C-alpha cells in the first residue's frame, strides 16, 4: 500500500485533476484498438485490454466507493468476481489464465462501468470534505491505474505482435538512440543511503530508508544496444551454457528461445515487431524485451555484470534513464522494517517478495510523473514482454 501521505499532497483539486487525467489516459491507450483486440489473452501473463479497463475501475469501487460512499450502489455484483486480480481479502475471482475466456460483459458494458464509477468518485470528492484516508486511497488508486496503463501497453503489443500480419498500433511508446557520450560512472566505496524520503507519494516497498555499504564500482552511462546484442547472438551466446544461470539455460532450452521477444530472422536479416509493424532492427536503439536470464548471460559474455539495485540508485543521478526498465542483480526483498498494511491493500507489494527480480528506472510506457529513482519494479526472471533493457556494471 502507499505510504502515509503528508498534508501538502492532500489537495482535493490537484488529486481530482490527476484522477480525471488518469482515467482518460487509460482509454486513450486503447483508442487505436479494434473491439476484437480487447479480448484475446495469448499467454497467462498477458491480460486482455478489456480486463485492465475493468480491473482498474473495480479498484476504485472496491476500496474507495463501497467503504466511504453511503449512497453508492454497486454497478454489478458479478464484477468483483470477474475483475479482482490477486486480492484474496476482497473475495473470490476468476483465475488469471482465464481472463481471456470472458466474452461477457462486452466492451461497451465495461466502458459504461468505467463512466459510472468515475462519476461516483467525482461526486464523492467534489463536495470538498473528503477525509485524509479517502484522499490517500484515491492517490493509491491513481498510481495503481498508472501501473495498469503500462501493463496495458505491454499486453497490447503482445496481442498485436503475435498476429500473423503484425498490425500497426501507432507512433507512441517508441525508444530513441541514446545520444549522450558513452562511458562509465565511477562510484567510490562507502556507506550509502537507500530508499525513499520526502513528502510525496511512494509505495511501501520503497520505504525503510537505510544504509548499505558498497564496494567501488562503475556503471555504464548508456544502455546496451541492438548492435551489441546481435553480436552476442552471432557469437553463439544462446548456445553457450557457461554464460547462463542453470534456471535460465533450462528455460531457454525448453522454450527454444534464441533472441529477444519480437525478433524474427527474415531472409537472413534480423527484424523486430514494433508498434509500427515489422521493421528491420535499428542497431543503435537500446535492446529491449530481454529477460533477466538474457540480461545476465549478456553481461557474462561481456565479462561484466548487472548492477545491484543499490548501485543503480546511488549512481542514477549521473546518467539518463527512463526509456526501458533495467534489470538488476537484486532479488526483490523487503527493506529493513518493512510492514504490510492490514487487509486487502496490504497484499499490494509484500506478498510478491519471492522469486522476483528488481528492475529500476522507468520505460517509454511509464505514466508521466510515475517514476522516481527509488521505485522498485519487479518481475519474474523469464519475463520478456515487459519493456526491459540492460545496463552493465563492473567492480573496481
C-alpha positions as CSV (number, residue, x, y, z in Angstrom):
1,X,0.0,0.0,0.0
2,X,1.0,3.6,-0.3
3,X,2.9,5.3,2.5
4,X,1.1,7.7,4.7
5,X,0.9,11.0,2.7
6,X,2.0,14.3,4.0
7,X,-0.6,17.1,4.2
8,X,0.8,19.0,1.2
9,X,-0.1,16.1,-1.1
10,X,-3.7,16.0,0.1
11,X,-5.1,18.7,-2.1
12,X,-8.5,17.8,-3.5
13,X,-8.4,19.9,-6.7
14,X,-5.0,18.5,-7.6
15,X,-6.0,14.9,-6.9
16,X,-9.2,15.3,-8.8
17,X,-7.4,16.7,-11.8
18,X,-4.9,13.8,-11.7
19,X,-7.8,11.3,-11.4
20,X,-9.6,12.7,-14.4
21,X,-6.4,12.7,-16.5
22,X,-5.5,9.2,-15.4
23,X,-8.9,7.8,-16.4
24,X,-8.8,9.5,-19.8
25,X,-5.3,8.3,-20.4
26,X,-6.2,4.6,-20.0
27,X,-8.9,4.9,-22.6
28,X,-6.6,6.9,-24.9
29,X,-4.1,4.0,-24.9
30,X,-6.9,1.7,-26.1
31,X,-8.1,4.2,-28.8
32,X,-6.2,2.6,-31.7
33,X,-7.7,-0.9,-31.0
34,X,-10.5,-2.6,-32.8
35,X,-13.1,-4.1,-30.5
36,X,-11.8,-7.6,-31.3
37,X,-8.4,-6.6,-29.8
38,X,-9.9,-6.1,-26.3
39,X,-10.5,-9.8,-25.5
40,X,-7.5,-12.1,-26.5
41,X,-5.2,-13.5,-23.9
42,X,-2.4,-15.2,-25.8
43,X,-0.5,-16.2,-22.6
44,X,-1.4,-16.2,-18.9
45,X,0.9,-13.2,-18.2
46,X,-0.9,-11.0,-20.7
47,X,-4.3,-9.8,-19.7
48,X,-6.9,-8.6,-22.2
49,X,-7.3,-4.8,-22.5
50,X,-10.9,-5.1,-21.5
51,X,-9.9,-6.7,-18.2
52,X,-7.4,-3.8,-17.5
53,X,-10.1,-1.3,-18.1
54,X,-12.5,-3.0,-15.7
55,X,-10.0,-4.0,-13.1
56,X,-8.6,-0.5,-12.6
57,X,-12.3,0.6,-12.2
58,X,-13.1,-2.1,-9.8
59,X,-10.2,-1.0,-7.6
60,X,-11.9,2.4,-7.0
61,X,-15.2,0.8,-6.5
62,X,-14.0,-1.8,-4.0
63,X,-11.6,0.3,-2.0
64,X,-13.0,3.8,-2.2
65,X,-16.7,3.9,-3.1
66,X,-18.0,0.9,-1.2
67,X,-16.3,1.8,2.2
68,X,-16.8,5.6,2.0
69,X,-19.8,6.5,-0.1
70,X,-23.0,5.7,1.7
71,X,-25.1,6.4,-1.3
72,X,-23.1,4.3,-3.8
73,X,-24.9,1.3,-5.4
74,X,-22.6,-1.4,-6.8
75,X,-22.7,-1.4,-10.6
76,X,-22.9,-5.2,-10.9
77,X,-22.4,-7.7,-8.2
78,X,-20.6,-10.1,-10.5
79,X,-17.8,-7.6,-11.4
80,X,-15.9,-8.1,-8.2
81,X,-15.5,-11.8,-9.1
82,X,-14.7,-11.1,-12.7
83,X,-12.2,-8.2,-12.2
84,X,-10.5,-8.8,-8.9
85,X,-6.8,-9.6,-9.6
86,X,-5.0,-11.1,-6.6
87,X,-6.6,-9.6,-3.6
88,X,-7.6,-12.6,-1.6
89,X,-9.1,-10.5,1.2
90,X,-11.5,-9.0,-1.4
91,X,-13.1,-12.4,-2.2
92,X,-13.0,-15.0,-5.0
93,X,-12.0,-14.2,-8.5
94,X,-11.6,-15.5,-12.0
95,X,-8.2,-17.2,-12.3
96,X,-5.6,-15.2,-14.2
97,X,-5.2,-17.6,-17.1
98,X,-9.0,-17.5,-17.7
99,X,-9.4,-13.7,-18.2
100,X,-9.4,-14.1,-22.0
101,X,-12.3,-16.5,-21.9
102,X,-14.7,-13.8,-20.8
103,X,-16.6,-12.5,-23.9
104,X,-19.1,-11.0,-21.5
105,X,-19.5,-8.3,-20.3
106,X,-18.9,-6.7,-23.7
107,X,-16.5,-3.8,-24.1
108,X,-19.4,-1.4,-24.3
109,X,-20.6,-2.5,-20.8
110,X,-17.1,-2.2,-19.4
111,X,-16.9,1.4,-20.7
112,X,-20.3,2.1,-19.2
113,X,-18.9,0.7,-15.9
114,X,-15.9,3.0,-16.1
115,X,-18.1,6.1,-16.5
116,X,-20.4,5.0,-13.7
117,X,-17.5,4.6,-11.3
118,X,-15.7,7.7,-12.4
119,X,-18.8,9.8,-11.9
120,X,-19.3,8.3,-8.5
121,X,-15.7,9.1,-7.4
122,X,-16.1,12.7,-8.7
123,X,-19.3,13.1,-6.7
124,X,-17.7,11.8,-3.6
125,X,-14.8,14.1,-3.9
126,X,-16.3,17.3,-5.3
127,X,-18.1,18.1,-2.1
128,X,-14.7,19.1,-0.7
129,X,-14.8,17.5,2.7
130,X,-13.1,14.2,2.0
131,X,-11.1,12.7,4.8
132,X,-7.4,12.1,4.7
133,X,-7.9,8.4,4.4
134,X,-10.2,8.9,1.3
135,X,-7.5,11.0,-0.3
136,X,-4.8,8.5,0.4
137,X,-6.8,5.7,-1.2
138,X,-7.6,8.0,-4.2
139,X,-3.9,8.7,-4.6
140,X,-3.1,5.0,-4.4
141,X,-5.9,4.2,-6.9
142,X,-4.4,6.7,-9.4
143,X,-1.0,5.2,-9.1
144,X,-2.5,1.7,-9.4
145,X,-4.2,2.6,-12.6
146,X,-1.0,4.2,-13.9
147,X,0.7,0.8,-13.3
148,X,-2.0,-0.9,-15.3
149,X,-1.6,1.6,-18.1
150,X,1.9,0.4,-18.6
151,X,0.9,-3.2,-18.4
152,X,-1.8,-2.4,-20.9
153,X,0.8,-1.2,-23.3
154,X,2.9,-4.3,-22.8
155,X,-0.2,-6.5,-23.3
156,X,-1.4,-4.7,-26.4
157,X,2.0,-5.1,-28.0
158,X,2.0,-8.8,-27.3
159,X,-1.5,-9.3,-28.6
160,X,-0.8,-7.4,-31.8
161,X,2.8,-8.7,-32.1
162,X,1.5,-12.3,-32.2
163,X,-0.9,-11.6,-35.1
164,X,0.2,-13.1,-38.4
165,X,0.1,-9.7,-40.2
166,X,2.0,-7.7,-37.5
167,X,-0.6,-4.8,-37.4
168,X,0.4,-1.2,-36.6
169,X,-0.7,0.5,-33.5
170,X,0.9,3.9,-33.8
171,X,3.9,6.1,-33.0
172,X,3.6,6.1,-29.3
173,X,5.9,4.3,-26.9
174,X,8.9,4.1,-29.1
175,X,12.5,4.3,-27.9
176,X,15.3,6.5,-29.3
177,X,19.0,6.1,-29.7
178,X,20.9,7.4,-26.8
179,X,22.8,10.5,-27.9
180,X,24.9,11.1,-24.8
181,X,28.6,10.1,-24.9
182,X,29.2,6.5,-23.8
183,X,31.3,6.0,-20.7
184,X,31.3,4.9,-17.1
185,X,30.2,6.5,-13.8
186,X,32.7,5.5,-11.1
187,X,31.5,5.3,-7.6
188,X,33.8,5.1,-4.6
189,X,33.3,2.6,-1.7
190,X,31.3,3.7,1.3
191,X,28.1,3.7,3.2
192,X,25.2,4.9,1.1
193,X,21.6,5.9,1.9
194,X,18.9,3.8,0.1
195,X,15.2,4.3,-0.1
196,X,12.5,6.9,-0.5
197,X,12.4,10.1,1.6
198,X,10.2,13.1,1.1
199,X,6.6,14.3,1.3
200,X,5.2,12.9,-2.0
201,X,3.7,9.5,-2.8
202,X,5.7,6.3,-2.8
203,X,5.0,2.6,-2.4
204,X,5.6,0.8,0.8
205,X,8.4,-1.3,-0.7
206,X,10.5,1.9,-1.2
207,X,10.3,2.7,2.5
208,X,12.6,2.0,5.3
209,X,15.4,4.3,4.2
210,X,18.5,2.6,5.3
211,X,22.3,2.4,4.9
212,X,24.2,-0.1,2.7
213,X,27.9,-0.5,2.2
214,X,29.0,-0.6,-1.4
215,X,32.4,-1.7,-2.7
216,X,33.8,0.6,-5.5
217,X,32.2,0.0,-8.9
218,X,31.5,1.6,-12.2
219,X,28.2,1.6,-14.1
220,X,27.6,2.3,-17.8
221,X,26.1,5.7,-18.8
222,X,24.2,4.1,-21.7
223,X,22.1,1.0,-22.2
224,X,23.2,-2.0,-24.3
225,X,22.3,-1.5,-28.0
226,X,20.7,-3.9,-30.5
227,X,24.1,-4.0,-32.3
228,X,25.8,-5.2,-29.3
229,X,23.1,-7.8,-28.7
230,X,23.3,-9.0,-32.3
231,X,27.0,-9.6,-31.8
232,X,26.2,-11.7,-28.7
233,X,23.8,-13.8,-30.7
234,X,26.2,-14.2,-33.6
235,X,29.0,-15.3,-31.3
236,X,26.8,-18.2,-30.0
237,X,25.6,-16.6,-26.8
238,X,22.4,-18.7,-26.8
239,X,24.4,-21.9,-27.4
240,X,27.0,-21.5,-24.6
241,X,25.6,-22.8,-21.3
242,X,28.6,-21.4,-19.5
243,X,27.0,-17.9,-19.8
244,X,23.7,-18.8,-18.2
245,X,22.2,-19.5,-14.8
246,X,21.0,-23.1,-14.6
247,X,17.4,-21.9,-14.5
248,X,18.0,-19.6,-17.4
249,X,19.6,-22.3,-19.5
250,X,16.8,-24.8,-18.8
251,X,14.2,-22.1,-19.6
252,X,15.6,-21.0,-23.0
253,X,16.3,-24.6,-24.0
254,X,12.8,-25.8,-23.1
255,X,11.2,-22.8,-24.8
256,X,13.6,-22.7,-27.7
257,X,14.4,-19.0,-27.1
258,X,17.1,-17.8,-29.4
259,X,16.6,-14.0,-29.4
260,X,14.7,-11.2,-27.6
261,X,11.0,-11.2,-27.9
262,X,9.6,-9.9,-31.2
263,X,12.8,-10.6,-33.1
264,X,12.5,-12.6,-36.3
265,X,15.1,-13.7,-38.8
266,X,13.7,-12.8,-42.3
267,X,15.8,-13.8,-45.3
268,X,18.9,-13.9,-43.1
269,X,18.4,-10.5,-41.6
270,X,17.0,-9.6,-38.1
271,X,13.7,-7.8,-38.0
272,X,11.6,-7.0,-34.9
273,X,7.9,-6.1,-34.3
274,X,7.4,-2.6,-33.2
275,X,4.2,-0.6,-32.8
276,X,4.7,0.5,-36.4
277,X,4.8,-3.1,-37.6
278,X,7.6,-5.5,-38.5
279,X,10.8,-3.5,-39.2
280,X,14.5,-4.0,-39.7
281,X,16.2,-3.8,-36.4
282,X,17.8,-0.4,-35.8
283,X,21.3,-1.3,-34.4
284,X,21.6,2.0,-32.5
285,X,18.5,1.6,-30.3
286,X,18.7,0.1,-26.9
287,X,17.9,-3.7,-26.9
288,X,14.6,-4.4,-25.3
289,X,12.2,-7.3,-24.4
290,X,15.0,-9.3,-22.8
291,X,14.5,-11.4,-19.7
292,X,16.7,-11.3,-16.6
293,X,18.2,-14.6,-17.8
294,X,19.2,-13.0,-21.1
295,X,20.5,-9.8,-19.4
296,X,22.7,-11.9,-17.1
297,X,24.0,-14.0,-19.9
298,X,24.9,-11.0,-22.0
299,X,26.7,-9.4,-19.0
300,X,28.7,-12.6,-18.6
301,X,29.6,-12.7,-22.2
302,X,30.9,-9.1,-21.9
303,X,33.0,-10.0,-18.8
304,X,30.9,-7.7,-16.7
305,X,27.8,-7.9,-14.6
306,X,24.4,-6.3,-13.8
307,X,24.3,-3.6,-11.1
308,X,22.6,-4.3,-7.9
309,X,19.5,-2.1,-7.3
310,X,21.5,-0.2,-4.6
311,X,24.4,0.5,-7.1
312,X,21.8,1.7,-9.6
313,X,20.1,4.0,-7.2
314,X,23.3,5.6,-5.9
315,X,24.5,6.4,-9.4
316,X,21.2,7.2,-11.1
317,X,21.6,11.0,-11.0
318,X,24.7,10.7,-13.1
319,X,23.2,9.0,-16.2
320,X,20.0,9.3,-18.2
321,X,17.3,6.7,-17.5
322,X,13.6,6.2,-18.3
323,X,13.5,4.6,-21.8
324,X,13.4,1.0,-20.5
325,X,13.2,-0.7,-17.2
326,X,16.7,-2.0,-16.3
327,X,17.3,-5.5,-14.8
328,X,19.4,-5.5,-11.7
329,X,21.2,-8.3,-9.9
330,X,19.0,-7.9,-6.8
331,X,16.2,-10.2,-5.7
332,X,13.0,-8.5,-4.7
333,X,13.2,-8.5,-0.9
334,X,11.8,-6.2,1.9
335,X,13.8,-3.3,3.2
336,X,14.5,-3.2,7.0
337,X,11.4,-2.5,9.0
338,X,9.0,-3.3,6.1
339,X,5.4,-4.0,7.3
340,X,2.4,-4.9,5.3
341,X,-0.7,-2.8,5.8
342,X,-3.7,-4.7,7.1
343,X,-6.4,-6.1,4.8
344,X,-6.5,-6.3,1.1
345,X,-4.3,-3.3,0.4
346,X,-1.6,-5.0,2.4
347,X,-1.4,-7.5,-0.4
348,X,-0.2,-4.9,-2.9
349,X,3.6,-5.5,-2.7
350,X,4.7,-7.6,0.2
351,X,3.2,-10.9,-1.0
352,X,5.3,-10.9,-4.1
353,X,8.7,-10.7,-2.3
354,X,9.8,-14.2,-3.6
355,X,11.1,-15.4,-6.9
356,X,11.1,-11.9,-8.4
357,X,13.9,-9.7,-9.7
358,X,14.1,-6.0,-9.2
359,X,14.1,-3.6,-12.2
360,X,14.9,0.1,-11.8
361,X,14.2,3.2,-13.8
362,X,11.1,3.5,-16.0
363,X,10.1,3.0,-19.6
364,X,8.6,4.9,-22.5
365,X,5.3,3.3,-21.4
366,X,5.5,4.5,-17.8
367,X,2.9,7.1,-17.0
368,X,4.0,10.7,-16.6
369,X,5.1,11.6,-13.1
370,X,5.1,7.9,-12.1
371,X,8.8,7.4,-12.0
372,X,11.5,8.1,-9.4
373,X,14.9,6.6,-8.8
374,X,13.7,4.8,-5.6
375,X,10.9,3.0,-7.5
376,X,11.3,-0.8,-7.2
377,X,9.6,-2.6,-10.1
378,X,9.7,-6.4,-10.1
379,X,9.1,-9.3,-12.4
380,X,9.9,-13.0,-12.7
381,X,13.3,-13.7,-14.3
382,X,11.8,-15.2,-17.6
383,X,9.7,-12.1,-18.4
384,X,10.4,-10.8,-21.9
385,X,7.1,-8.9,-22.8
386,X,7.9,-6.1,-20.4
387,X,9.8,-3.0,-21.7
388,X,13.1,-4.1,-20.3
389,X,16.7,-3.4,-21.2
390,X,20.3,-3.8,-19.9
391,X,22.8,-1.5,-18.2
392,X,26.2,-3.0,-17.4
393,X,28.3,-2.6,-14.3
394,X,31.8,-3.5,-13.2
395,X,33.6,-3.9,-9.9
396,X,36.7,-1.8,-9.5
